[in-house]
């Protein structure tokens, strides 16, 4: 077998492994998306980023190994590697990654819930203290004559109400 044919077989095997790796990377993204995001906008963003990274990696690899010449066997190697991995390893890989990543995510969710409850408690306490201090400041800066006048006006109103209630 000539060295040129051996080199092309080697390129096919590399593209096969690259296709398998890209499929497993997508499965990892699916696990992360399932654990964290609940919005379809985030899912779409993850997919767009994945496809951008995929195209850059594939074309950079083709440029490095084959001087930028697009060959059909390279794309066939990518597709066959992804398909073979899909049939054999993909579901088990996704399940294992989910089980491994679920533990720290569950811990982080519990910790963040406790932390947010504590922060909300302190936030409510600070809000109450801020209102009390603002009221104290407002009451301390009033002119004493204004407060007496306000009290007198209130007493006059009470007297008129009492007179109206007489039979």
C-alpha positions as CSV (number, residue, x, y, z in Angstrom):
1,X,0.0,0.0,0.0
2,X,1.4,3.4,-0.9
3,X,2.1,6.0,1.7
4,X,-0.5,8.4,0.1
5,X,-3.3,5.8,0.6
6,X,-2.1,5.2,4.2
7,X,-2.2,8.9,4.8
8,X,-5.8,9.1,3.5
9,X,-6.9,6.2,5.7
10,X,-5.3,7.9,8.6
11,X,-7.2,11.1,7.7
12,X,-10.5,9.1,7.5
13,X,-9.8,7.6,11.0
14,X,-9.1,11.1,12.4
15,X,-12.3,12.4,10.9
16,X,-14.2,9.4,12.3
17,X,-12.8,10.1,15.8
18,X,-13.6,13.8,15.4
19,X,-17.2,13.1,14.4
20,X,-17.6,10.8,17.5
21,X,-16.1,13.5,19.7
22,X,-18.3,16.2,18.3
23,X,-21.4,14.0,18.9
24,X,-20.3,13.3,22.5
25,X,-19.7,17.1,23.0
26,X,-23.2,17.8,21.8
27,X,-24.6,15.2,24.2
28,X,-22.7,16.9,27.0
29,X,-24.3,20.2,26.0
30,X,-27.7,18.5,26.1
31,X,-27.0,17.4,29.7
32,X,-26.0,20.9,30.7
33,X,-29.0,22.4,29.0
34,X,-31.2,19.9,30.8
35,X,-29.7,20.6,34.2
36,X,-29.6,24.4,34.0
37,X,-31.8,26.1,31.4
38,X,-35.5,26.0,31.2
39,X,-36.0,28.5,28.4
40,X,-36.0,27.7,24.7
41,X,-34.0,30.9,24.0
42,X,-31.1,29.4,26.0
43,X,-31.4,26.1,24.1
44,X,-31.3,27.9,20.8
45,X,-28.3,29.9,21.9
46,X,-26.5,26.7,23.0
47,X,-27.2,25.2,19.6
48,X,-26.0,28.2,17.7
49,X,-22.8,28.2,19.7
50,X,-22.3,24.5,19.2
51,X,-22.7,24.7,15.4
52,X,-20.3,27.7,15.2
53,X,-17.6,25.8,17.2
54,X,-18.3,22.7,15.2
55,X,-17.7,24.4,11.8
56,X,-14.6,26.2,13.1
57,X,-13.1,22.9,14.4
58,X,-13.9,20.9,11.3
59,X,-12.6,23.4,8.8
60,X,-9.5,24.1,10.9
61,X,-8.8,20.4,11.1
62,X,-9.4,19.9,7.4
63,X,-7.1,22.9,6.7
64,X,-4.3,21.5,8.9
65,X,-4.4,17.9,7.7
66,X,-5.4,18.2,4.1
67,X,-4.2,21.6,3.0
68,X,-7.8,22.9,2.9
69,X,-8.8,20.4,0.2
70,X,-12.4,19.2,0.9
71,X,-12.7,15.5,0.3
72,X,-15.8,13.4,0.5
73,X,-14.3,10.7,2.6
74,X,-13.6,13.3,5.3
75,X,-17.2,14.2,5.6
76,X,-18.2,10.6,5.4
77,X,-15.8,9.9,8.2
78,X,-17.4,12.6,10.3
79,X,-20.9,11.4,9.7
80,X,-20.0,7.7,10.2
81,X,-18.2,8.4,13.4
82,X,-21.1,10.4,14.7
83,X,-23.6,7.8,13.6
84,X,-21.6,4.9,15.1
85,X,-21.2,6.8,18.4
86,X,-25.0,7.6,18.4
87,X,-25.8,3.9,18.0
88,X,-23.3,2.6,20.7
89,X,-22.1,5.1,23.3
90,X,-24.3,8.3,23.1
91,X,-27.1,7.3,25.4
92,X,-24.9,5.7,28.1
93,X,-22.5,8.7,27.9
94,X,-25.4,11.1,28.4
95,X,-26.8,9.1,31.3
96,X,-23.4,8.9,33.1
97,X,-22.7,12.6,32.5
98,X,-26.2,13.5,33.9
99,X,-25.6,11.4,37.0
100,X,-22.2,12.9,37.6
101,X,-23.2,16.5,37.0
102,X,-26.5,16.2,38.9
103,X,-24.8,15.9,42.3
104,X,-23.0,19.3,42.3
105,X,-25.9,21.0,40.6
106,X,-28.3,19.7,43.3
107,X,-25.9,20.9,46.0
108,X,-25.6,24.3,44.4
109,X,-29.3,24.7,44.1
110,X,-29.9,23.9,47.7
111,X,-27.1,26.2,48.8
112,X,-28.2,29.0,46.7
113,X,-31.8,28.7,48.0
114,X,-30.6,28.8,51.6
115,X,-28.4,31.8,50.8
116,X,-31.1,33.7,49.0
117,X,-33.5,33.1,51.9
118,X,-30.9,34.5,54.3
119,X,-30.2,37.5,52.0
120,X,-34.0,38.1,51.7
121,X,-34.3,38.1,55.5
122,X,-31.4,40.5,55.9
123,X,-32.8,42.7,53.1
124,X,-36.2,42.9,54.8
125,X,-34.6,43.7,58.1
126,X,-32.5,46.4,56.5
127,X,-35.6,47.8,54.8
128,X,-37.4,48.1,58.1
129,X,-34.4,49.7,59.8
130,X,-34.0,52.2,56.9
131,X,-37.6,53.2,57.2
132,X,-37.4,53.6,61.0
133,X,-34.2,55.7,60.7
134,X,-35.7,57.8,58.0
135,X,-38.8,58.5,60.1
136,X,-36.6,59.4,63.1
137,X,-34.6,61.8,61.0
138,X,-37.7,63.3,59.5
139,X,-39.2,63.8,63.0
140,X,-36.0,65.3,64.4
141,X,-35.6,67.9,61.7
142,X,-39.2,69.3,61.9
143,X,-39.8,72.7,63.3
144,X,-41.4,72.4,66.7
145,X,-44.0,75.1,65.9
146,X,-45.1,73.2,62.9
147,X,-45.8,70.1,64.9
148,X,-47.8,72.0,67.5
149,X,-49.8,73.8,64.8
150,X,-50.5,70.4,63.2
151,X,-51.7,69.0,66.5
152,X,-53.9,72.0,67.1
153,X,-55.5,71.7,63.7
154,X,-56.1,68.0,64.4
155,X,-57.8,68.9,67.7
156,X,-60.0,71.5,66.1
157,X,-61.1,69.0,63.5
158,X,-62.0,66.5,66.3
159,X,-64.1,69.2,68.1
160,X,-66.1,70.0,64.9
161,X,-66.8,66.3,64.5
162,X,-68.0,66.0,68.1
163,X,-70.3,69.0,67.6
164,X,-71.7,67.4,64.5
165,X,-72.5,64.2,66.4
166,X,-74.7,66.0,68.9
167,X,-78.4,65.2,68.9
